[in-house]
Amino acid sequence: MRPEKEEARQPATERDPRLRKAEPLPTSVLAGIIAGLAGLVLIVVGLLWWAISKKLVGAPLVVLILGVVGTGVYIYTNRDRLRIFWGQRGSRESTNATIFALLVLGIVVLVNIIGARHHYRYDFTQNKQYSLSEQTLKILRSLDKPVQITAFLSPDYYGTYEIRSRLREYDIASPKTIVTIYDPKTNLDKVKEFEVRYDGTIIIQCGDKKEEVTGGSEEQLTSAILAVTKGEKTKVYFLSGHGERRLDTMAEDSIADIKENLQNQQYDVKELVLLQQKEPQVPADCSALCIIGPMQPLAAKEIAAINKYLDQGGELFVALEVPPAPDLHEILGRFGIKVLNGVVLDPVSNLWGNMGVPMVVNPEPHDITAGQQSFFFPGARAFELESEEPTEPMYPGSPPPQPRKKGIELLMSSESAWLDTNFKPGVQPKKDPGEKSGPLCLAVAVDQKKSEPQMPPGMEPPVEEQQGKGPRIVVVGDSDFLTQAVRDISPVGIVFALKSIAWLTKDEKLVSIPPKEPTDRRLVLSGAQLKLVIILVFLLPVLVLVAGVTVWVMRRGG
């Protein structure tokens, strides 16, 4: 019989093994497969649970362990089948491809996790409009307690997008800041819980301390964080009763803007009327006393009370007015500050050609003037600083130390300025013989809390500064540059006052953070430039198009 016929008589299952009926799996193998599938599901659930809770303890850990155990049971019960499967070439290639794909996926996930936890961003705007200031970053990085920031912002609130972006920067800057944003129109339970009354309200909490701000500027947020983490507010008193600049009005000659900014920075601003006291005394909780533009002289009892406050290590900020306003010599003269009689005029370095408004372009280096330029003063007095008494030589035969001034000159006019002692409004000023020429000192600072010991040549001063018990004083020869009217031209005067008060209260972290206005990038072209743009952008392409069409038509016609 031929082999072909004999093969044809065989059952089909014997001719093709693929048609044979599969033998039932052993119970142990079937149980292992079920355990392996369950294990994979549990591992996925455990990893997701871990990613959401961010803690690998308790239930997530138990789920992961059960998943690993189930996978192990599958591998053990199906070891023979896995050995056969792995022995096939196609299986090895498929497994290698799967492992490679999982490895690439793992790298992508790892990169995303690292990117989510370690942000690197760069703000390309000129004034860093979309970045937090260095002051804020320094404060956030120094937090040792968690700060909860809860914002209520609806899509209809005018500043929602900007505030959300800013709050995200706070959330990223420190692991201690926890930002939560609710829509007050949909999260009514949270509105009731936090007792929110207005859209745009932001609540900052740290422990049992809480601050509420509306508007969400960087200055407000950072100052509120300082208030809840630092403790009690710093109290600043403004002397009143002598024609000083007013805090309680929005008139152009008021200094209400300073009060608002100080309150935004969580200072407690109060008015002090020593004339109402039978025995005048500066309050014991006064961290800084401000005297802004007095027009009448102070009473003897008031001067005695302020001098006593300074002798006890108080802090004083003074902004004077031009004569005949008082110069407070009874207070300032004790600390080597001599107020000169006259008005500073500068025909070269001034604002908009007005010599009565001298301008300081490059202030002296100091913590107060750091990062500031272009101060201008609508009518200013000048100062001279006395020198300290000469001291004995450090050792026999050595030269006597050079005398040092009792204070620091912060703002100096240009050399073209002079002190007009006969200034009269409406009369063309001119420099008379003998009048003092520039540069003239327009602002000074005295710091008797820090004393630098005299050291012999070649010897380094001690690392720790010697601390004195005297006051800190800042005096400016003008108060107009702090008013609302000047604020509309430039906020540099307000910033100077705020940084001065921060320096006086020895709280260098509480500094002014001025708003960042978008830089005007509009392109203004002259007539010739505009014609060139029209030729290059419009006329030249039209000429090229016409020439191309003309050549095409001529070739078609030819």
Secondary structure, DSSP 8 states (H G I E B T S, - for coil): --HHHHHHHS-HHHH-GGGS------HHHHHHHHHHHHHHHHHHHHHHHHHHH---SSHHHHHHHHHHHHHHHHHHHTHHHHHHHHHSHHHHHHHHHHHHHHHHHHHHHHHHHHHHHS------STT-TTS--HHHHHHHHT--S-EEEEEE--TTSTTHHHHHHHHHHHHHH-TTEEEEEE-TTT-HHHHHHHT--STTEEEEEETTEEEEEES--HHHHHHHHHHHHH-S-EEEEEE-SSS---SS--STT--HHHHHHHHHTTEEEEEE-GGG-SS----TT-SEEEEE---S---HHHHHHHHHHHHTT-EEEEE--STTS---HHHHGGGTEEE-SSEEE-SSSEETTEEEEEEESS--SSTTTTT---EE-SS---EEE-B------SSTT-------BSSEEEEE--TT-EEETT--TTS-----TT--BSS-EEEEEEE-SEE-----TT----SS-EE--S-EEEEES-SGGGSHHHHTT-THHHHHHHHHHHHHTT-TTS----------------HHHHHHHHIIIIIHHHHHHHHHHHHHHHHHH-
